[in-house]
Amino acid sequence: MQKVAMSPMLKKERQEFIIKQLNLHNKILSTDLCQELNVSEDTIRRDLNELSENGKLVKVHGGALSKSYYGNTNEEDIYSLDKKRIIAQKVVNLIKDDMLILTSGGTTLREVIRLLPKNLTATFCTVSLMAAEELLKHPNIEVIFMGGKLSKDAKICVGGDAILKLSEMSFDLCFIGTNGIDAKHGLTDSDLEVVQVKKAMRKASKKFIVLSISEKLNSVCRANICRPNEIDYLITELEPNDEQLLPYKQAGFGLL
């Protein structure tokens, strides 16, 4: 996430900021919050504990996870669901019978899967446990779960086994969610193990397509997955000619 100098906040303001960052980036690190909010580790620890006790987030070692990203949730708990459904419809329009498609996880990808036509006959390979469970509900899709070590935080396959399997395959399309996307830096993430898997996903795919609600635009996490020129398309809920997307168009992103 981008580091922004901030004035001291009241507890309510801090906690609202924490929830907003979780909604946008799925995971937050305590060290980042300390820097962004200019408060002590003890203050952040107390905030996260309180938010966890109130059912607002899932506290993990070193930070916290969004409830909607971490497990099964009601629709009202999913942040910007209407925007994610607009993105999902754009994605579905790209998918054709007999394609071999690779996906990451996340709530936007879950909406994509739920919108897939019942008569679609394609093969989906995923590194995401959540996406695999959702894909299994489709009557005509063949599902390949990449397997290997599972990240307890991200709930996706990470490590050498997953990367090796990806290196041996070639996919027509790869749809990937994002924690950070920026016209200058490209696609970024805060989890180093996830970064390595997503790098392998890009290399294994003929078309690499990033899905992101517009609120995530211009955000940068600590580790780079790929540069702007390595992304074939960026899909948001915005129209391709929206002025917010102009820097991405100038950087060479395809926009849908």
C-alpha positions in Angstrom: 0.0 0.0 0.0 1.1 3.6 -0.6 2.5 5.3 2.4 0.7 8.6 3.2 1.7 10.9 6.1 -1.4 11.3 8.3 -2.3 13.4 11.2 -3.1 11.7 14.5 -6.6 10.1 14.4 -9.2 9.3 17.0 -9.8 5.6 17.7 -13.0 5.5 15.6 -11.2 7.2 12.7 -8.3 4.8 12.9 -10.6 1.8 12.9 -12.6 3.1 10.0 -9.3 3.5 8.1 -8.3 0.0 8.9 -11.6 -1.5 7.7 -11.4 0.6 4.5 -7.8 -0.7 3.8 -9.0 -4.2 4.4 -11.9 -3.8 2.0 -9.6 -2.6 -0.7 -6.5 -4.8 -0.2 -7.9 -7.9 1.6 -4.9 -8.1 3.9 -3.1 -5.5 6.0 0.1 -5.6 7.9 0.5 -4.1 11.4 3.9 -2.6 10.4 2.3 -0.8 7.5 -0.5 0.5 9.7 1.9 1.9 12.2 3.7 3.9 9.6 0.5 5.1 7.8 -1.3 6.1 11.0 1.8 7.3 12.8 0.9 5.3 16.0 2.6 2.6 18.1 2.4 -1.2 17.5 0.5 -1.4 20.8 -2.1 1.0 19.5 -2.6 -1.0 16.3 -2.7 -4.3 18.2 -5.5 -3.0 20.5 -7.4 -1.7 17.4 -7.1 -5.1 15.6 -8.1 -7.0 18.7 -11.1 -4.9 19.2 -12.2 -5.1 15.6 -11.7 -8.8 15.7 -13.8 -9.2 18.8 -16.5 -7.2 17.1 -16.5 -9.5 14.1 -15.2 -6.8 11.7 -12.0 -8.6 10.6 -10.0 -11.8 11.0 -6.8 -11.2 13.0 -3.7 -13.1 11.9 -0.1 -13.1 12.8 1.4 -9.7 11.8 -1.9 -8.1 10.7 -5.5 -8.9 9.7 -7.6 -10.2 6.8 -10.9 -9.1 5.4 -13.9 -11.3 6.5 -15.2 -11.4 2.9 -11.8 -12.6 1.6 -11.2 -15.1 4.3 -14.3 -17.2 4.2 -17.9 -17.6 3.2 -19.9 -14.5 3.8 -23.3 -13.0 3.0 -23.6 -10.7 0.0 -24.0 -7.7 2.3 -20.5 -8.3 3.7 -18.8 -8.1 0.3 -17.3 -4.7 -0.4 -18.5 -2.9 -3.6 -20.4 -6.0 -4.8 -22.2 -4.0 -7.5 -18.9 -2.9 -9.0 -17.5 -6.4 -8.8 -20.5 -7.7 -10.7 -20.0 -5.2 -13.5 -16.4 -6.4 -13.8 -17.5 -10.0 -13.7 -19.9 -9.5 -16.6 -17.1 -8.0 -18.7 -14.9 -11.1 -17.8 -17.6 -13.6 -18.7 -17.9 -12.0 -22.2 -14.3 -13.0 -22.9 -14.7 -16.7 -22.0 -15.5 -19.1 -24.8 -16.1 -22.9 -25.0 -13.0 -25.1 -24.8 -10.7 -22.5 -23.4 -8.1 -23.4 -20.7 -8.4 -20.6 -18.1 -6.3 -19.9 -15.0 -7.6 -17.9 -12.1 -6.5 -16.6 -8.7 -9.0 -16.1 -5.9 -10.9 -13.3 -4.3 -14.5 -12.0 -4.2 -14.4 -10.5 -7.7 -13.4 -13.9 -9.2 -16.1 -15.6 -7.2 -18.7 -13.3 -8.9 -17.2 -14.2 -12.3 -17.7 -17.9 -11.6 -21.3 -17.4 -10.4 -22.1 -15.6 -13.7 -20.7 -18.2 -16.0 -23.3 -19.6 -18.4 -24.5 -23.1 -17.4 -23.9 -24.4 -20.9 -20.2 -23.3 -20.9 -17.8 -26.1 -21.5 -14.3 -25.0 -20.5 -11.5 -26.0 -18.2 -10.6 -23.8 -15.3 -7.4 -24.2 -13.4 -7.1 -22.3 -10.1 -4.6 -21.8 -7.3 -7.5 -20.6 -5.0 -9.3 -23.0 -2.7 -12.3 -20.7 -2.6 -12.5 -20.4 -6.5 -12.1 -24.2 -6.8 -15.1 -24.8 -4.4 -17.2 -22.3 -6.4 -16.2 -23.8 -9.8 -17.2 -27.3 -8.6 -20.9 -26.1 -8.5 -20.9 -25.5 -12.3 -22.4 -28.4 -14.2 -20.1 -28.4 -17.3 -16.7 -27.0 -16.3 -13.7 -29.2 -15.7 -11.9 -28.0 -12.6 -8.1 -28.4 -12.0 -6.9 -27.4 -8.5 -3.2 -26.6 -8.7 -2.4 -28.2 -5.3 0.7 -28.0 -3.1 1.2 -25.9 0.0 -1.8 -23.7 0.9 -1.3 -20.3 2.3 -3.4 -20.0 5.5 -3.9 -16.3 5.0 -4.5 -16.1 1.2 -6.0 -19.6 0.9 -4.1 -20.1 -2.4 -1.5 -22.6 -3.4 2.1 -21.3 -2.9 5.6 -22.7 -3.0 7.7 -24.6 -5.4 5.2 -27.4 -6.3 2.6 -24.9 -7.5 5.2 -22.8 -9.4 6.6 -25.9 -11.1 3.2 -27.1 -12.2 2.4 -23.7 -13.6 5.6 -23.7 -15.6 4.6 -26.9 -17.4 1.2 -25.5 -18.6 0.0 -22.9 -21.1 -3.4 -21.1 -20.6 -5.5 -19.1 -23.0 -6.5 -16.6 -20.4 -5.4 -15.7 -16.8 -7.8 -13.7 -14.6 -6.1 -12.4 -11.5 -7.3 -10.2 -8.7 -5.1 -7.5 -7.2 -4.1 -5.9 -4.0 -2.2 -3.1 -5.7 -2.3 -1.7 -9.2 -0.6 1.4 -10.5 0.2 2.8 -14.0 3.9 3.2 -13.1 4.6 0.1 -11.0 2.1 -2.4 -12.5 0.7 -5.2 -10.3 1.9 -5.5 -6.7 1.2 -7.5 -3.5 2.3 -7.5 0.1 2.7 -11.3 0.5 6.0 -12.5 -1.0 4.9 -16.1 -1.4 1.7 -15.0 -3.3 3.9 -12.7 -5.4 6.0 -15.7 -6.6 2.9 -17.7 -7.6 1.3 -14.8 -9.4 4.6 -14.2 -11.4 4.4 -17.9 -12.4 0.7 -17.4 -13.4 1.7 -14.5 -15.7 4.4 -16.5 -17.4 2.1 -19.5 -18.0 -0.6 -17.4 -19.8 -1.1 -16.1 -23.3 -3.3 -13.3 -22.0 -2.8 -11.8 -18.5 -5.9 -9.9 -17.3 -6.1 -8.0 -14.1 -9.4 -7.3 -12.3 -9.7 -4.4 -10.0 -12.4 -2.0 -8.7 -11.5 1.6 -9.4 -10.8 2.4 -5.7 -7.8 0.2 -5.8 -6.2 2.1 -8.7 -3.0 4.0 -7.9 -2.2 1.8 -4.9 1.2 0.2 -4.5 2.1 -2.8 -2.3 5.6 -3.7 -1.3 6.5 -6.4 -3.8 6.2 -6.3 -7.6 4.5 -9.0 -9.6 4.8 -7.6 -13.1 5.4 -4.3 -14.9 2.7 -2.4 -16.8 3.9 -3.7 -20.2 3.4 -7.3 -18.9 -0.4 -6.8 -18.3 -2.6 -7.4 -21.4 -5.8 -6.0 -20.0 -7.1 -4.1 -17.0 -10.8 -4.6 -16.2 -12.6 -2.2 -13.8 -16.2 -1.2 -13.4 -15.4 2.0 -15.3 -15.9 2.6 -19.0 -12.5 2.3 -20.9 -12.6 6.0 -21.8 -13.1 7.2 -18.1 -10.5 9.8 -17.3 -9.4 7.9 -14.2 -8.0 5.2 -16.6 -6.1 7.7 -18.8 -2.7 7.1 -17.1 -3.2 3.3 -17.6 -4.0 3.8 -21.3 -0.9 5.9 -21.7 1.2 3.2 -19.9 0.0 0.7 -22.5 -2.7 -1.2 -20.6 -5.5 -2.7 -22.7 -8.8 -1.5 -21.2 -12.1 -3.3 -21.3 
